């Protein structure tokens, strides 16, 4: 049987695939998963006759298992990222969180199977097969291939609209058990209008103005977020409005730290997602890219030759990532079928030894708060309330910290809640999560300057951090530092 015959004989409907899932099974939907199988499985929820363990990361849609009749039949677990859509479920304890790392996430499965519950089904979205019968995972590869190789049953949702990428991205159709053909519909203004119908007239008119300016194509990927995204934030996200002035200052300080020739990693969220647009890398020479994902504008820096990988020690001349998530439509057009951009599995890219093997790896990540000893919290607010997971931040930060000539940079705005709360705090609140321990703290940037913590004791660190705190909060921080450290 050739691959075409295998593919045809194994192509089934989404409903047939969903019917294979039984009570007590563990099912995985990866980051940026396809929507066809999610909707089919949720629709079958009330007929399952039991409860299914469902693992996912930062879901983009809720087909019904986070609320409503089907929710009682799914026990939700988030790994790596919770995301805006998943956060309410986690807040009300209808979901839990799995603390792990990309690079070691399968250690229990691979090395201690008796202690781990297996993945029964994984559903991943893939490109159509090429002439040799190989598929890839589009621009959002993430850990999809890692799950396919370990799940008892791997089902591919075939999407003919997916961007084709380069790198170690391929799997043969024979490695999948079944296929469901599920190309999503093209951008549809009528669907967006339906989403707008539930909004008040002021916001509806504001979003229509944004659509007129940005185009339907740019709104389409985030249509599910329109209801709960403030209009001002939406304009910043799409690059239609200038980011806060504080971010421009952060970009200026970051530019001082990024030296020619270094290999960079950049995280998402703010302020880092605004750094390329704000010129933090303009005028640099021979930068390399080895990252988990990207911020809008990174592909344009590759296209312009600012990022060329000329001095990289591994994957010289290539921009390397786990996924091209975070790219805007202009970036994705540059990446499409472009061999300068390569994707690899996160168990390789984000392995700390791999990160630290790069030429002067420089990590750029965000924080929600940092205490005066250098403990970095990027996951929780108001104590133990989780806003998101770790993603690849611990690995990229520690890898850069350990890299010869490397630097681990943490960006944060100095205050929150309109300036009422300092993000630089004497001590983290009870229950707050430590994403990066203080002994890996390195360089911290706010709109007020650069704090260099490496090699400094607690008193010296406190002084460095107070100097870049908002002036309105420095006096109380000094008082706290005197109490804590003398």
VENPERA-V64152 format. One record per residue. N is the residue number from 0. PHI is phi in whole degrees, 0 to 359 (none if undefined). Layout:
BEGIN
N	PHI
N	PHI
END
This chain:
BEGIN
0	none
1	279
2	293
3	296
4	293
5	299
6	300
7	297
8	288
9	252
10	271
11	230
12	277
13	298
14	293
15	296
16	294
17	296
18	293
19	284
20	281
21	244
22	304
23	87
24	283
25	257
26	238
27	238
28	244
29	281
30	304
31	52
32	286
33	292
34	270
35	296
36	288
37	299
38	293
39	294
40	290
41	296
42	297
43	274
44	313
45	291
46	264
47	292
48	79
49	180
50	237
51	251
52	282
53	240
54	254
55	206
56	225
57	39
58	300
59	263
60	224
61	241
62	281
63	135
64	267
65	261
66	185
67	89
68	296
69	285
70	300
71	294
72	258
73	227
74	259
75	268
76	223
77	261
78	234
79	71
80	228
81	266
82	82
83	298
84	286
85	275
86	299
87	301
88	297
89	291
90	301
91	267
92	62
93	276
94	219
95	238
96	234
97	258
98	281
99	210
100	239
101	305
102	284
103	238
104	296
105	259
106	301
107	300
108	294
109	281
110	251
111	225
112	301
113	293
114	260
115	235
116	274
117	290
118	273
119	283
120	228
121	233
122	244
123	233
124	264
125	224
126	286
127	292
128	296
129	276
130	297
131	261
132	87
133	254
134	246
135	228
136	246
137	67
138	285
139	245
140	290
141	48
142	257
143	299
144	294
145	299
146	289
147	302
148	287
149	241
150	287
151	293
152	225
153	245
154	240
155	261
156	264
157	272
158	240
159	290
160	268
161	291
162	295
163	266
164	233
165	245
166	112
167	269
168	237
169	263
170	221
171	279
172	301
173	292
174	274
175	250
176	277
177	216
178	230
179	237
180	276
181	211
182	292
183	292
184	292
185	290
186	309
187	227
188	299
189	297
190	295
191	296
192	298
193	297
194	293
195	286
196	300
197	277
198	265
199	289
200	297
201	295
202	290
203	302
204	293
205	294
206	290
207	299
208	294
209	296
210	299
211	298
212	275
213	265
214	96
215	298
216	301
217	278
218	280
219	307
220	293
221	242
222	301
223	289
224	262
225	299
226	300
227	252
228	259
229	304
230	301
231	297
232	293
233	297
234	292
235	293
236	303
237	272
238	75
239	265
240	227
241	293
242	291
243	304
244	303
245	301
246	293
247	295
248	294
249	301
250	299
251	296
252	291
253	298
254	302
255	296
256	272
257	274
258	266
259	305
260	89
261	288
262	262
263	251
264	232
265	226
266	270
267	260
268	88
269	252
270	274
271	300
272	296
273	266
274	297
275	298
276	295
277	269
278	84
279	298
280	249
281	296
282	81
283	279
284	231
285	58
286	290
287	249
288	229
289	218
290	215
291	281
292	210
293	223
294	255
295	305
296	102
297	296
298	298
299	292
300	292
301	293
302	299
303	276
304	87
305	293
306	260
307	230
308	66
309	295
310	255
311	296
312	269
313	233
314	55
315	303
316	81
317	243
318	270
319	243
320	208
321	273
322	202
323	264
324	300
325	100
326	290
327	267
328	304
329	294
330	299
331	296
332	294
333	290
334	289
335	306
336	57
337	248
338	289
339	288
340	249
341	230
342	250
343	220
344	296
345	295
346	293
347	260
348	300
349	263
350	300
351	303
352	295
353	291
354	302
355	286
356	277
357	288
358	281
359	47
360	303
361	236
362	268
363	227
364	229
365	250
366	221
367	271
368	199
369	213
370	266
371	290
372	270
373	105
374	290
375	253
376	248
377	241
378	237
379	229
380	225
381	53
382	85
383	266
384	289
385	284
386	266
387	198
388	260
389	282
390	55
391	261
392	299
393	302
394	291
395	290
396	294
397	293
398	300
399	292
400	301
401	276
402	288
403	302
404	78
405	277
406	211
407	252
408	255
409	243
410	255
411	199
412	288
413	291
414	225
415	228
416	52
417	63
418	95
419	288
420	240
421	278
422	277
423	268
424	236
425	301
426	219
427	296
428	296
429	302
430	91
431	296
432	266
433	265
434	279
435	232
436	296
437	296
438	283
439	251
440	295
441	227
442	235
443	238
444	233
445	237
446	291
447	257
448	142
449	241
450	252
451	254
452	262
453	301
454	80
455	259
456	278
457	300
458	296
459	293
460	296
461	302
462	297
463	299
464	287
465	297
466	295
467	250
468	284
469	295
470	306
471	294
472	247
473	291
474	298
475	292
476	291
477	295
478	299
479	295
480	298
481	296
482	293
483	281
484	238
485	80
END
